Amino acid sequence: MLELESLRIDKWLWAARFFKTRKLASEAVSGGKIHVNGQRCKPSKEIKIGFKLLIHKDQYSWEIHILGLNKQRRPASETILLYEESAESHNKRQQQIEQRQLLPHSEREQRPNKKQRRQIHRFKQS
């Protein structure tokens, strides 16, 4: 079996199960949600073992170090071996999750209902 030396960032994010599709991973990288070693990058950026990633997805963020490369999507139990999350990042994300769960359901982000969508359209047109 051939050991990979480098892999595209969008392919790695998909294989590590941070995104469901490569297209979503690519859009996140292009949108500046992913930083490699503290800098923005393009989806075609080649990453290597030891690189540091900062991933922002939804309201949460991960600060991870790459431990392995895999070009194929594997079960979740195997993807844990591809990266190591810093303890500080893990604790911060857990606090964010707990705070979000404490909010009443009405205060969480929701899609506008039909009436609200009509009001938004009327406001934009005027």
Secondary structure by P-SEA (a helix, b strand, c coil): ccccccccaaaaaaaacccccaaaaaaaaaacccccccccccccccccccbbbbbbccccccccccccccccccccccccccccccaaaaaaaaaaaaaaaacccccccccccaaaaaaaaaaaac
